[in-house]
Amino acid sequence: MKKLFSIAAAILFASCTSTAQDIKLPAADMNQKSLSMVETLRTRHSVRTYSSRELSLQELSNLCWAACGVSRNNDFRTSPTARNRKEIRLFVFTKKGVYEYLPVENILKEMAKGDQRSLVAGSKEFSQDFVLEAPVSLVMVLDLEKMGGKDERARMMGCVDAGNVSENVNLYCQSVGLCTVPRATMDSKGISALLKLTADQFPVMNNPVGYPKED
Ligand SMILES: Cc1cc2nc3c(=O)[nH]c(=O)nc-3n(C[C@H](O)[C@H](O)[C@H](O)COP(=O)(O)O)c2cc1C
């Protein structure tokens, strides 16, 4: 009986202290209602104020897929990268934690617990607090390790590719009624430390995402 009790206690302890809370995403919805491409381009604009409405898991999946999800053969992405290096890693900051989006597995892999969105808002020197209103912020990290070179040209291509991911997010949000703004401001050092990035991996762009504030 005593032994049974200690096994039960061990199981309870293990479940209470389990570390990673990875999230399996539902498949992205390929039949979403959206504006036409021309209407999306005509109306896209940056938004810096958001409603408190959260995104559902389905909406989060759709958003990540639009940013850099699998487009074909598991080998291509919705955003193009130089020589298809796929060197942009996408991190999702929410109130609950920070996750890396893994396109092929279609999961959000937990990287840190808790609300770390203030690192996306900015640093001591300059911060944009409206970012804290957005339920989600996407951070694009350039991973030079995947570029086959680390010189000036590789960096330039990597930054272009981060911009491609960000622009996918800009256009997707506009087309489905979400809102966003592409940003370079963030606490890059703080984010690098949180995500344990190497010197060859660095945050380039971010997009806070939410619903428009009701009037
Ligand atoms: C590379 C880049 C960096 C930007 N960084 C910021 C930023 O840190 N903060 C911000 O509020 N807006 C930022 N913006 C948004 C621009 O200010 C905005 O796109 C521009 O004023 C044009 O407005 P529109 O997007 O509504 O057309 C950035 C845009 C780009 C393309």
The ligand as a Tripos MOL2 file, in Angstrom:
@<TRIPOS>MOLECULE
LIG
   31    33     1     0     0
SMALL
NO_CHARGES

@<TRIPOS>ATOM
      1 C1         11.4380   47.0170  -42.2790 C.3       1 LIG1
      2 C2         10.3340   47.7450  -41.5680 C.ar      1 LIG1
      3 C3         10.4900   48.0760  -40.2370 C.ar      1 LIG1
      4 C4          9.4400   48.7100  -39.5500 C.ar      1 LIG1
      5 N1          9.5780   48.9400  -38.2060 N.ar      1 LIG1
      6 C5          8.5540   49.4830  -37.5260 C.ar      1 LIG1
      7 C6          8.6290   49.6470  -36.1180 C.ar      1 LIG1
      8 O1          9.6140   49.2840  -35.4780 O.2       1 LIG1
      9 N2          7.5660   50.1840  -35.4870 N.ar      1 LIG1
     10 C7          6.4170   50.5700  -36.1560 C.ar      1 LIG1
     11 O2          5.4990   51.0590  -35.5000 O.2       1 LIG1
     12 N3          6.3180   50.4300  -37.4930 N.ar      1 LIG1
     13 C8          7.3400   49.8910  -38.2020 C.ar      1 LIG1
     14 N4          7.2320   49.6770  -39.5540 N.ar      1 LIG1
     15 C9          5.9580   50.0240  -40.2430 C.3       1 LIG1
     16 C10         6.0920   51.2500  -41.1420 C.3       1 LIG1
     17 O3          6.2210   52.4060  -40.3350 O.3       1 LIG1
     18 C11         4.8690   51.3220  -42.0550 C.3       1 LIG1
     19 O4          4.8220   50.1610  -42.8570 O.3       1 LIG1
     20 C12         4.9470   52.5590  -42.9540 C.3       1 LIG1
     21 O5          4.7900   53.7360  -42.1890 O.3       1 LIG1
     22 C13         3.9110   52.5410  -44.0600 C.3       1 LIG1
     23 O6          2.5920   52.4290  -43.5090 O.3       1 LIG1
     24 P1          1.6050   51.2750  -43.9620 P.3       1 LIG1
     25 O7          2.2220   49.9530  -43.5470 O.co2     1 LIG1
     26 O8          0.3150   51.5590  -43.2400 O.co2     1 LIG1
     27 O9          1.4710   51.3280  -45.4560 O.co2     1 LIG1
     28 C14         8.2400   49.0500  -40.2330 C.ar      1 LIG1
     29 C15         8.1060   48.6970  -41.5810 C.ar      1 LIG1
     30 C16         9.1170   48.0360  -42.2400 C.ar      1 LIG1
     31 C17         8.9090   47.6370  -43.6770 C.3       1 LIG1
@<TRIPOS>BOND
     1     1     2 1
     2     2     3 ar
     3     2    30 ar
     4     3     4 ar
     5     4     5 ar
     6     4    28 ar
     7     5     6 ar
     8     6     7 ar
     9     6    13 1
    10     7     8 2
    11     7     9 ar
    12     9    10 ar
    13    10    11 2
    14    10    12 ar
    15    12    13 ar
    16    13    14 ar
    17    14    15 1
    18    14    28 ar
    19    15    16 1
    20    16    17 1
    21    16    18 1
    22    18    19 1
    23    18    20 1
    24    20    21 1
    25    20    22 1
    26    22    23 1
    27    23    24 1
    28    24    25 2
    29    24    26 1
    30    24    27 1
    31    28    29 ar
    32    29    30 ar
    33    30    31 1
@<TRIPOS>SUBSTRUCTURE
     1 LIG1         1 GROUP 0 **** ****
